Amino acid sequence: MERRNPKVAIQRGYAVLTADQARQIALEWLKAGRLENAIALGLPEVDDRYHVWRVPLLGGVSGERIGEVVIDAYTSLVVENRSTRFDVLEARLLGRPPEGTPISRRSDRYLLSSLRNIVALGDCEEILMELPAQSVDLVFTSPPYYNARPEYSEFLSYEDYLDKMRRVIRQVHRVLNEGRFFVINVSPVLIRRPNRQGQSRRLAVPFDLHRIFVEEGYDFVDDIIWVKPEGAGWALGRGRRFAADRTPLQYKPVTVTEYVLVYRRRTDKLIDWNIRTYPDQEAVRQSKIIGDYDRTNVWYIQPAYHPVHPAVFPLELAEKVIRYYSFKGDVVLDPFAGVGTTGKAAWKLERRFVLIEKEPAYVDVIREEILEWMGRAALEVLYFNCDPPQVRQGLLF
Ligand SMILES: C[S@@+](CC[C@H](N)C(=O)[O-])C[C@H]1O[C@@H](n2cnc3c(N)ncnc32)[C@H](O)[C@@H]1O
């Protein structure tokens, strides 16, 4: 293809005369696809054989060329059918292989993920399908609470809830790298009595999920008990009856713990293999946990509160899990991200993150708060199905 000095634009009488003008048009086009913060523009070139400007689009971790915008030099309009489509750009940013490429990445080497930081709005079961196989190095999450009351629950029944969890756990298995960990914070759920004659029930959600994990190809590794300071569960009312009349059989302890269950994606390789074959041995050294650490499976941590979200986990909990189960630079996924606590901890500890949340109100919180915890870098995050954060004057820098 013949490419000429931009002076040719003047000789030909084009409407688009300079590289800056071409860039501006390309930027507006990217904005229409909400990709302006995820993609950088390369040097525009005029191609006077076809009377167009070509603007390279750069993205991904290494800023490689992932497409181009073609602009009609006479009309200054983007030639849509000759420019790289938005969905193709998004797929390339996510590192998804082109259609037809075999998914399997089984090898004797551990493969470093090329995923960038992502905040995605939507159902994680669907969004996970967009991620490449084995592109995540750690999962830390707390699943939605099952509520038996139809007016609060999106699930028809507890079985329906477990089915959904199974489908998500299965999808996560596909994206999780070989031999790496899925850590889940989960607790039994109290189903209040329907009326004065009825009984309250507790659903043993962690034990039901355990079976699903094992069936879906994970090995059980540890059950860590997160202990909250005493008094934490008293408000639920459980235990008050016994406290008053002390009759045996009525005994019900106040719950001050939650489970942090640790699973490993099943493999015949030892954890030592994960460490030895990790391609970035400097990251392994840099990630060593120096000084004090939790020597037992009982972790004492204050619960957290958030003004918008009713069930966030503490940043300290996410930090411990990420420190113990990942290396610097790893990708940490939270498929039920809430207000993004996992992402905040991952960023603080120099890991990458993939946050998926289906409630727009919580994604809005992430988009608002991300500027506080990431600063300028928040503009380079890939926002999938949602707008990038709004930068207000004076807030960022
Ligand atoms: C227990 S909260 C997680 C809170 C989070 N750990 C934090 O600190 O903010 C579970 C979250 O999962 C979200 N959720 C439920 N079903 C989902 C789905 N199918 N896909 C993505 N998110 C979902 C809920 O909206 C809720 O915010």
The ligand as an ORCA input file, in Angstrom:
! r2SCAN-3c Opt
* xyz 0 1
  C     -22.001    -10.809     49.100
  S     -21.995     -9.636     47.850
  C     -20.283     -9.365     47.552
  C     -19.749     -8.118     48.204
  C     -18.270     -7.900     47.932
  N     -17.460     -8.958     48.503
  C     -17.805     -6.548     48.472
  O     -16.977     -6.506     49.399
  O     -18.311     -5.518     47.990
  C     -22.496    -10.563     46.444
  C     -22.670     -9.699     45.192
  O     -22.943    -10.544     44.085
  C     -23.777     -9.822     43.188
  N     -24.374    -10.805     42.277
  C     -25.398    -11.653     42.508
  N     -25.627    -12.450     41.445
  C     -24.694    -12.099     40.516
  C     -24.393    -12.562     39.205
  N     -25.111    -13.535     38.643
  N     -23.376    -11.990     38.536
  C     -22.645    -10.997     39.096
  N     -22.888    -10.493     40.322
  C     -23.898    -11.048     41.032
  C     -24.748     -9.124     44.115
  O     -25.355     -8.017     43.470
  C     -23.825     -8.718     45.267
  O     -23.344     -7.416     45.107
*
